[in-house]
Amino acid sequence: MMSKSGQSQQQLFDKPFQVCPEYQYAGTAVTELLHSVETPDPQLIYLYGPSGCGKTALISHLLPDYLALHPEANCEFLTASEFAARFALASSNKQIAEFQKALRNLDLLVLEDVHSLENRSHTQQELLSVLDEIHARGGRVILSSTKPPGELDHFLKKLTNRFHGGVCAAILPLEYQSRLDLLEFWADTESIPLRTKELALIAQKKEYSPRELHAVLKQLQTVSRINRQPLDARFVKQYLQGNLEPPRTSTAKITRAVCREFKTTLADIRSANRSQQIVLPRQCAMFLSRELTDESLAKIANYFNRKNHSTVIHACRQIQNDLEKSPGLRQQLSRIKQQLGVYLL
């Protein structure tokens, strides 16, 4: 069974992707790991590159082939922060054995944002044990990080040695032609009527990551539809110069988008339910409402059936703190903004 906290399998694979030259080495390494019928050698791939460079997209693009070859495989796709949270919960509930059994029996573990485990020695030790057990059983592991193993200063030496023992592949920033090719691919597959001339204007922005390039296309499409303006060179230039205002939104629209992202319901998110599965999306909705609307703290609190606006203040502080530690959460909020057409670059 394939799972990923906060995302469905369908959601994970739906976004179209094209392997650019900058991804060739990493893509070949991951493909060989996933396509091997026998136990691969090595059994671990460590991908690294800046946040938003396409690590998740590359892995997600190649995983369906593995699932087709191994339909009964026991797989898990999660972030290192989720791994740490599960381990902490199991520890507090005295269920370490159950936690270990669930992960150590995996045929494939995909663990993102490994760098977020810095200074967490107990969690690192548990991860080391999990990796060793998966390897002993002939399983496969794909890890991703914003840092190469040699720059993980506050990691157990044995754990970084495991990372170095696999294939370490850097994902480099895209060159102009790759940015343009990717934009043309997305425009074609998602029926966004932008010509090469207009797409080249976007591709010239060197600082845009693949995630941001896709976000630009989606927002251009949304703003052009709402403003009833053609997607021509003049419109694209106005957007890139910051002369086009994104569409206005509301707490209600934001909350519905959050519900879609986190696979929860509007009733739950506005209820008194305090389970983590509901608290996180509720706090995200409050945070985005504060960021993207002019609504007062009291009005936002009232929408979520809270009597005191201090709940909103606490939610905003909590999410802001979490964003500094979790690239995965940043990606989720970025996707929500894309849905709303208010992605701010």
C-alpha positions in Angstrom: 0.0 0.0 0.0 1.3 3.5 -0.9 0.6 6.3 1.4 1.7 9.9 2.0 0.5 12.0 5.0 -1.5 15.0 3.8 -1.7 13.8 0.1 -3.4 11.0 -1.7 -1.5 8.8 -4.1 -3.6 10.2 -6.9 -2.7 13.8 -6.0 1.0 12.8 -5.8 1.2 11.6 -9.4 -1.3 13.9 -11.2 1.0 16.8 -11.8 2.7 16.4 -15.3 6.4 16.5 -15.3 9.3 16.3 -17.9 12.8 15.1 -17.1 15.2 17.9 -18.1 18.9 17.4 -18.8 19.7 18.7 -15.3 17.8 15.7 -13.8 19.3 13.0 -16.0 21.8 11.6 -13.6 19.4 11.7 -10.6 16.6 10.3 -12.8 18.8 7.4 -14.1 19.8 6.5 -10.5 16.2 6.5 -9.3 15.0 4.6 -12.3 17.6 1.9 -11.9 16.7 1.6 -8.2 13.0 1.3 -8.9 13.2 -0.9 -12.0 15.6 -3.5 -10.6 13.8 -6.9 -10.3 16.5 -8.2 -7.9 17.8 -6.3 -4.9 19.4 -3.2 -6.3 23.0 -2.3 -5.5 23.2 0.2 -3.9 19.8 0.1 -2.3 19.7 3.8 -1.3 19.5 7.0 -3.4 20.1 10.4 -1.8 18.9 13.4 -3.8 19.8 16.9 -2.9 19.2 20.4 -4.2 17.5 23.7 -3.2 13.8 23.7 -2.1 11.5 23.7 -5.1 14.1 22.3 -7.5 12.0 19.4 -8.5 13.1 16.5 -6.2 9.5 15.5 -5.3 8.3 15.9 -8.8 11.1 13.7 -10.2 10.4 11.0 -7.6 6.7 11.2 -8.1 7.1 11.0 -11.9 9.1 7.7 -11.6 7.2 5.9 -8.8 4.2 4.7 -10.9 6.6 2.4 -12.9 7.7 0.8 -9.6 4.1 0.3 -8.4 3.2 -1.3 -11.7 6.2 -3.7 -11.4 5.5 -4.4 -7.7 1.7 -3.9 -7.2 1.9 -5.7 -3.8 4.9 -3.7 -2.5 4.7 -2.2 1.0 5.6 1.5 0.4 5.7 4.7 2.4 6.2 8.2 1.2 6.6 10.8 4.0 8.6 13.8 5.1 11.3 13.6 7.8 9.2 15.8 10.0 6.3 13.3 9.7 8.7 10.5 10.6 9.9 12.5 13.6 6.3 13.2 14.7 5.3 9.6 14.4 8.3 8.5 16.4 7.6 11.0 19.1 3.9 9.9 19.3 4.9 6.3 19.4 7.4 7.0 22.2 4.9 9.0 24.3 2.3 6.2 23.8 4.8 3.4 24.5 4.2 2.0 21.0 7.8 2.0 19.7 7.6 -1.6 18.7 4.6 -1.0 16.5 6.2 2.0 15.0 9.4 0.1 14.2 7.5 -2.9 12.7 5.5 -0.7 10.4 8.5 1.0 8.9 11.1 -1.8 9.0 8.9 -4.1 6.9 8.8 -1.6 4.0 9.8 -2.6 0.5 10.3 1.1 -0.4 10.7 4.1 1.8 10.7 7.6 0.3 11.7 10.1 3.0 11.8 13.8 2.1 13.6 16.8 3.7 16.0 14.7 5.7 17.9 17.8 6.7 15.1 18.7 9.0 16.3 16.0 11.4 19.4 18.0 12.4 20.0 18.1 16.1 17.5 15.3 16.7 19.8 12.5 17.7 17.2 10.1 19.0 15.2 10.4 15.8 18.4 10.0 13.8 19.3 6.8 15.6 15.8 5.4 14.9 16.1 6.3 11.2 19.5 4.6 11.1 17.9 1.4 12.6 15.1 1.6 10.1 17.4 2.0 7.1 19.6 -0.9 8.3 16.5 -3.2 8.7 15.1 -2.2 5.3 18.4 -2.9 3.6 18.8 -6.2 5.4 15.4 -7.3 4.0 16.4 -6.2 0.4 14.3 -3.1 0.5 14.9 0.2 -1.3 15.2 3.8 0.1 15.0 7.2 -1.6 16.0 10.2 0.5 15.8 13.9 -0.4 17.4 16.9 1.2 18.4 20.5 0.6 22.0 19.6 1.7 24.5 17.0 0.5 25.4 14.5 3.2 28.7 16.2 3.9 26.9 19.4 5.0 24.7 17.7 7.6 26.8 19.0 10.5 24.6 17.9 13.3 23.9 14.3 12.2 25.2 11.0 13.5 28.3 10.0 11.7 27.0 6.5 11.1 23.8 7.9 9.5 25.7 10.2 7.1 27.9 7.2 6.2 24.8 5.3 5.2 23.8 8.3 3.0 27.3 8.3 1.4 27.1 4.5 0.9 24.3 5.0 -1.6 24.1 7.0 -4.8 24.3 10.8 -4.0 22.8 12.8 -6.8 22.6 16.6 -7.0 19.7 18.2 -8.8 21.0 21.4 -10.4 19.1 24.7 -11.0 17.5 24.6 -14.5 19.3 26.4 -17.4 17.3 28.8 -19.6 16.5 26.2 -22.3 15.3 23.7 -19.7 13.1 26.3 -18.1 11.6 27.1 -21.5 11.1 23.4 -22.4 9.4 22.7 -19.1 7.1 25.8 -19.5 6.2 24.6 -23.1 5.5 21.1 -21.8 3.2 22.3 -19.0 1.4 24.9 -21.3 0.8 22.1 -23.8 -0.3 19.4 -21.4 -2.5 21.7 -19.4 -4.0 23.6 -22.4 -2.7 27.0 -21.3 -2.7 29.2 -24.5 0.8 30.8 -24.2 3.1 30.9 -27.2 6.9 30.3 -27.0 7.3 34.1 -27.2 5.4 34.7 -24.0 6.9 31.6 -22.3 10.4 32.9 -23.0 9.7 36.0 -21.0 9.0 33.8 -17.9 12.0 31.4 -18.7 14.4 34.4 -18.5 13.7 34.6 -14.8 16.7 32.6 -13.5 15.6 32.6 -9.9 12.4 30.7 -10.6 12.4 27.1 -9.5 10.3 24.5 -11.4 7.6 24.8 -8.7 7.5 28.6 -9.2 7.5 28.3 -13.0 4.4 26.1 -12.8 2.8 28.5 -10.3 3.4 31.4 -12.6 1.6 29.6 -15.5 -1.4 28.7 -13.3 -1.7 32.2 -11.9 -1.4 33.8 -15.3 -4.3 31.6 -16.5 -6.4 32.5 -13.4 -5.8 36.2 -13.5 -6.3 36.4 -17.2 -9.7 34.6 -16.9 -10.9 36.8 -14.0 -9.7 40.0 -15.7 -10.9 38.9 -19.1 -7.6 39.8 -20.7 -5.8 37.8 -23.4 -2.7 35.8 -22.5 -0.4 37.8 -24.7 3.1 39.3 -24.3 1.8 42.6 -22.9 -0.2 40.7 -20.2 2.8 38.5 -19.2 5.1 41.5 -19.0 2.6 43.3 -16.7 2.4 40.3 -14.5 6.2 39.8 -14.3 6.6 43.5 -13.4 4.1 43.2 -10.6 1.6 45.4 -12.2 -1.3 42.9 -12.0 -3.1 42.4 -8.8 -4.0 38.7 -7.9 -7.7 38.1 -7.5 -9.2 38.8 -4.0 -10.1 35.9 -1.8 -11.9 35.3 1.5 -11.6 33.1 4.5 -14.4 30.9 3.2 -12.6 30.3 -0.2 -9.3 29.7 1.6 -10.8 27.2 4.0 -12.4 25.2 1.1 -9.0 25.1 -0.7 -7.3 24.0 2.5 -9.9 21.2 2.9 -9.2 19.9 -0.6 -5.5 19.9 0.1 -5.7 18.2 3.4 -8.6 15.9 2.5 -10.8 17.0 5.3 -14.2 18.6 5.6 -15.5 22.1 6.2 -17.5 20.8 9.1 -14.5 19.3 10.8 -12.2 22.2 10.3 -14.8 24.6 11.9 -15.6 22.1 14.7 -14.1 21.7 18.2 -12.1 18.7 17.0 -8.5 19.0 18.3 -6.9 16.0 16.7 -3.7 16.8 14.8 -5.3 15.8 11.5 -7.8 18.7 11.9 -5.7 21.2 14.0 -3.0 21.5 11.3 -5.3 22.4 8.4 -7.4 24.6 10.7 -4.2 26.6 11.6 -3.2 26.7 8.0 -6.6 28.2 7.0 -6.3 30.8 9.8 -2.7 31.7 8.8 -3.6 32.1 5.1 -6.7 34.1 6.0 -4.6 36.5 7.9 -2.0 36.7 5.1 -4.3 36.9 2.1 -7.3 38.9 3.3 -8.1 42.1 5.1 -10.4 40.4 7.5 -9.9 41.2 11.2 -8.6 38.6 13.7 -12.1 38.6 15.3 -13.8 37.9 12.0 -11.5 35.1 11.2 -11.9 33.6 14.7 -15.7 33.9 14.3 -15.7 32.0 11.0 -14.0 29.1 12.8 -16.4 29.3 15.7 -13.8 30.6 18.1 -14.7 33.1 20.8 -11.3 34.6 21.2 -9.1 36.0 18.4 -6.0 34.8 20.4 -6.6 31.4 18.8 -5.9 32.9 15.4 -2.7 34.6 16.7 -1.5 31.3 18.1 -2.3 29.5 14.8 -0.3 32.1 12.8 2.7 31.9 15.1 2.6 28.1 15.1 2.4 27.8 11.3 5.1 30.5 10.8 7.4 28.5 13.1 6.6 25.2 11.3 7.3 26.8 7.9 10.9 27.4 9.0 11.4 23.7 9.6 9.2 22.0 7.0 9.6 22.5 3.3 6.8 20.0 2.9 4.4 22.4 4.6 5.6 25.2 2.5 4.8 23.2 -0.6 1.3 22.5 0.7 0.6 26.2 1.3 2.0 27.0 -2.1 -0.4 24.5 -3.7 -3.3 26.1 -1.9 -2.3 29.5 -3.1 -2.1 28.2 -6.6 -5.7 26.9 -6.3 -6.8 30.3 -5.2 -4.9 32.1 -7.9 -3.0 34.2 -5.3 0.4 32.5 -5.4 2.8 35.3 -4.4 6.4 34.9 -5.7 
